[in-house]
Each structure stands twice: as structure tokens, then as C-alpha cells.
Amino acid sequence: MQENEDTEKEEIVQTMTRPEEDSGDQSEHSQVYQTSYMAEHQRRQQLEDGATEDENELKTPEENIEHTEETNMESETQKSADVYADSDQQKIVAKETYTDDIANQGVLKQFFKEDPIDWNSVDLGELHTVFRRKSGPSSKETILVYKIGNDGSSRVDKYIQKMDSDGEFRLQIDTNYEMVENLDSFDEHMRALYPPDMYEEDPVSHKQPKGPDTSENPQVVDVGQGQLSEEESREEEDTEEELTEEQIKGKELFKEAETLLKTGNTKDAKLAYEKLVEASQLNNTKAMETVSFAYLLGDHLGQDVQKALEIFQHLADIGSPKGQMGMGFLYSTGLAVNSSQAKALVYFTFAALGGDPWAQMTLGYRYWAGNAVETSCESALTYYKKVATKVAQGVTASGGSIVQRIRLLDEAENIGTGTGLLDDDLIQYYQFLADKGDVQAQVGLGQLHYQGGRGVDINHERALNYFLQAAEAGNANAMAFLGKMYSEGSSVVPQNNDTALRYYQKAADKGNPIGQSGLGLLYLYGKGVDKDYDKAFKYFTLAADQGWVDGQLQLGTMYFGGLGIRRDYKMALKYFNLASQSGHVLAFFNLAQMHATGTGILRACHTAVELFKNVAERGKWAKMFMNAHNLYREGHVNQALMKYALLAELGYEVAQSNVAYMLDKGESDMFDSSEIYSRALLQWKRAASQGYSIARLKLGDYHYYGYGTEIDYEAAASHYRLASEQQHNAQAMFNLGYMHERGLGMTQDMHLAKRFYDMAAETSSDAQVPVTLALTKLGILYSVDILKQNADFWKHLDLVYMYLGPNWDLYVMTVLAVILGFLILIRRQRLL
């Protein structure tokens, strides 16, 4: 998009940006001053919608904008400054050159210091001014001016976006630095050199939260789609004409590979990657991006991290966000390069500015959790919202594929229990029943193939077949799902509103909530029927009253947008909450929007971030979970670990715990053996911070035994206490009882020990046997202690310590366990 694109008159804002230390929940990076006209306009709009001036839920535009995340180029400006912040390890320094084009402008060169600068020794200071301009048909420049000190000196950074062979602008990481001695004089000359129409000073665009898009996709609140301007379209056409024969050949090969990959056939996929490799050798950027991650993850090409590094480096050099994301991942994990969280942050930031959703998720998680950066809820909100918006735009009527996240630890410790996956034997059994005419089996298999999940891929051809068989037998659910398939359309089922209407009507006549909701959608959009909000509201209400999630979601949308009814944010919030309880992606997204902007509810940044994070984690890349699990079960441990590691970097808690589990078990040789426990400790820590109780328990164990860190009983007790109090973990309670009994990391106290043992037994039935043994031993110790205080004879019991050592209590518990087992055996024999 053009950097200096004009905004609408009602959205003109005057901004002054002055970065300061972030306070966590409240971003202080910018102050936005808006015209009184806009404030009054928004207030009148709220009153027209039925709101009263004293309603606390509705905020003024100033309040909404003050709390809403920074958008567009303000976010880019702030994050460009953030990449040079100290990340607790080192100053981040991009590629340094001293031949800035600005300095070579004769009139300006006098203001720059000639001596090379040691940027590690220079404090970044405050962001003073931002200039942006187009330096050519295929190049854009962003110039940041930082105020270094009180002596008037300043620093100038320049970032360049260049159009690649695919006609897309790529943000280059190569940055030119210069030091300015006289800031005021430099500003004057910049303004003289570039007239007002050639640059923008602190150009930040803030937009009011929008209502639902009633024209195309009213389910999604505030989902906008960018379009190329005429000038940019002409630039792409010119770029296409200027391509060399080699570039044209590479582009053709990439398109052929894309077509082959869509078939889903294994042989076609192999051929597709051969074409991709050939296209990448012809310097096709998109092909190189695909091939680089294929080498990294081992998809269709042999896993080769070194090759991936080489391609990532080349891509990053030409400004590819995917390449920058890959480099960031390698530096973050220390694969093929020396680990550097500082360099990783640089690459992630540039990739995120280039629009890469993985990088945006990574930064969103880092700012949310405070990994290598200062915790900033507002920054996390900015990044997660961008990804969540993309995910929400891709949600179809089917709701998308179900994400199956399997914990390897739970699977190992609960062998035989359900993991949510269907094994082949069970699927074949249902197929046998369906072929025999079992309607329920037909509907179940149809839904499974329509939505995917539980280890089954989406297959609309099979879904259509099963639904047709069940519909012929008169099943209302099958009719409703057929209506969905024809309403949405796919490569198997042509989109047809009339056919969809017919199936929806048949299902609705039988009182089916899916059919009622489908009819409501047709009337809401006017697809195959005249648009009628009253009928839409009627059918959505009927469906919602039966607990159907789509009916609840659409009612929330109608209340939010005031479609045919009085706008009511509280009712919208109610129905979005109901729909979210069933896990609907768009319900989470809409709730996040309302919490982020303070619409109908007090603004809550943390809640909005968690909701946006939930949506972002349902993107198509989540399919890697099942792929990684299958690889792990097949014995391809390194490939599985790499996929889990990438997902862990994106902030998936289940992936973090799976990486930690695999490292803890020592199943991979990807890392040096001396680093295994320290890397596992890091992943357990990240998973624990997201609320996984077993991870918190593992942290206690690692500090207790000194795995990956020094032995620290107090730290272990602290983690056990958190797991006990916040997550009611029985094992943590038992461990606290034992530590109180032995006086490890806390005061020795037999009464508190007994209390924690009892709590463990009450929390979990599995803990009753070990608790019984521990209490028996505790009772013996308590009796011995009493006798020692009243008889000199018992002083001779110190000999026990001499012969059995400090772990004598373990021997006692073993003997008691043997005796208990013997008694149980005798009792069972008598009963027989």
C-alpha cells in the first residue's frame, strides 16, 4: 500500500510520537490528539444507537483510540525503534554502513559526523521525527531520526523497501546509520529538501473500531481487506514486463508446483518440490521461501538445516519476510548458528513489519510473556490482532479444520485412554456400518470428512457422498450439512444458493437448528432470497434456543451491528460468549474486538490478547501439530522436534511442553547433550507460564534435582506451591509435604507435612496409596521423636543414620510397601 495514502476526512488525526519505557498494560508510545468534531460525531452516533451519555460501557473516541493498539505505520515506527532495545543480553546492531544516501545529498552532508560510531556504546534515545517517501517506482524509504542527547546530536536510520521479482515490496534489513550533530538544523534542511507532499512527519493513522461488515462477511467484526491502488497495480504490471526469461521460467515453475500440491497426491507433491527446487535455483523468491522451510522441517525434502540457513540468509538479504522469519527462528533456537535472542528479535521484527503472520505471532507471544523483551500488553495486542484478523477472514461456513493438539506426556502416562484420535480400525468399523445403511454412521462420517479433525483430513467428496445417503433416508442433520456445502461451495460441490435453500428449508421444517441457522444466513445476506432481517432474526433465534453455535454467533452479530433490530452491545456480548463456549473462532474474534476497543464492556487488554491469541493459534499452520505427532509415532524424532520447536516459538503451549518432554526423554540428537536439560527447562518454564500444571511441577523437579540449573530447594518449593495453590496438582502437594517433613527449602514441620499429604489424597485418588505410606512413616517418625525426648535409650537410634544414610526413610517406606502388599495378597487369597 502507498505509505502516504490519504485517509478519510473523519479519520484525520494529529499525532506526536515520543517512545518511553513501556508500562505493560498501558502503551505510552504515542499521544493521539483528535478533532472535537470527531468526538462529538461519535458521541451523537452512540446516542442515536440508543446509548445514554452516562453508560460506562461506551467510551468516547479519544478513550477508544487511547487504549486501542497502535496501527499501520505507527506500529511499524515503534517496532523499528524497539528492535534496537536492550534485550537483557546485548545491544542489537543491524548491518552497519556509513554511506547513507542522505549524507551524500550535498546540502545535508555537512551535518553528519565523519568519524565511525560504535553503536553498541550509543543509547538509542527518543524517536524524534519520521520521514517517508517513494524514491522510485520500485523503492520506498523510511527515515527515523533519534534524539541521542541534550547536546542536540541525533542519529538517523534509513530503511529501504524494494520491489522484488514477484512485484512485492520487501523490507530490507540492511540499514544505514549516521550521526547528526545539530538536530534542529538537520530538520530544517530536510523540510527544505523535501516539500510537504514528499514526506510525512510521524504519519500515524488511527481508525475508529468498525462495526460488522454487513456487505460480505458480517460474522467478522472489523475485518477489512486491503486493495492495491491504481499506481501500485501499474507498478506490478511494469514489473511483470521487465522480468527476465529466467525469472519468467521460475515463476511458471512455481505456479506448476502450486497446482500439483493442491491435488494432495504424494507423487504429485514429490514432483512439485522438484519443480520448486528448480524454481528456487532460478531465484524465484516464493519458491525459495517454500524450499527453505522444506529443508528446515524435512517436508518432502531431506532435512538439512545448513541448506535452510543459506537460503534464509539470501532471502533475508533481499528483504523477504519469510527469510527473516527463518533467520529469527534459527538465532532463537541456536540451530546452525550461535544462539542470539537479540539478532532473533531483529529478524522477527522486520519479518513482522513485512506482514509475515508467524513473525507477528512470535512477537505477540514475546511481548505478552516478556521473552527477551519488556512485557507489553499493547504491543502483544497489536501483533496478535493482525494474525487473528487474517485467520478470521479465512473462516468458512464449515468453521475450518479442527486443530488436534496432543500432549506427548499425557499420551505416554495414560496409555489406552482417549487422545481424541480415531484409529483406522474404528474408522473402518464406522465405514462398514455406513455401507450397511446406518444413518447415524453416515452423518458422523460425513461431518468428520467435512470438518476434519481427530486424525482425519478434510475430504468434501466423501462428506458429500455420506450426507446424500443420509439425506435420502430423511435425516435432517444431513440435509442441513448439504445446505452448508452448497451455500459455501468447493472444488467438489459447486456453489448454488437455490440448492442450499432447498436443503436448508427441508431441515428447518423438521426443526433442525443447523437448517434454521442456514436459512437465517440466506435471509441475512439475501442469497437466493430477498434480504429480510426479520426472518433472519427469527431463524437465528430458533437455532440459538436449541443451543446451536451458529445461531448464537449470528444473533450476536445482528445485535452488534443493529441489523433490523435496535443495537445492543450487551446482548451481542451475551451471544458471542455463548458461541465461544462451543469454540467458534469468530465468536472469540468478535469478543476480542469488543474487549480491545471497550465496546459494550470495560476495556481489558489482557483479555483481548488472550482471545486474539486463541484465534491466531487456529490458523492453517496449526496443522503441523498432527503432522509432527505422526512423525513422532513413526520414529522421525528430529523432524517432529523441529516442527514442535517452530510451533513453540509461535507461542503454542502444547508444542512447548512437547519439546520439553522430548528433550527430557533424550530422544533427539539435534542438540548437544550438555544443553538438553537447560533447553528443556526453558520450554517447561514457558509452558508453565501459560498455565500448564505439569510444566510447573517439572520446574520444581528440575530445581530440586538440579537438572539444567543448580539445586535450589527454595525455588523448587516455590514452583510446587504455585502448582498446588493455582492448579491443585496432587503431586505438588505431596512434594510439599515431603519437603516440610525433611525441612528442605522450608521449615521442618510434621503438622504441615501431614496437612499437605492429606490434601494430596483428597485431590486425587491415585495419591491415596503413596499418601498412606507417607503418613505411616510420618507417624513412626513422630512417635520416635516423642520417645527420644523422654528416654536416653532412643539416642542410640542415631546408629540408623550411620548404617542407612540420609535416605533411610526411603528404605522404611519400601519395607512398609512390601508389608502392605503382602497383607493385601493374603486378604485376597482368603476371599477367594
Summary of the structure (lengths in Angstrom):
residues: 832
radius of gyration: 31.3
end to end distance: 82.2
largest distance: 104.7
contacts: 2759
relative contact order: 0.06
helix: 61%
strand: 6%
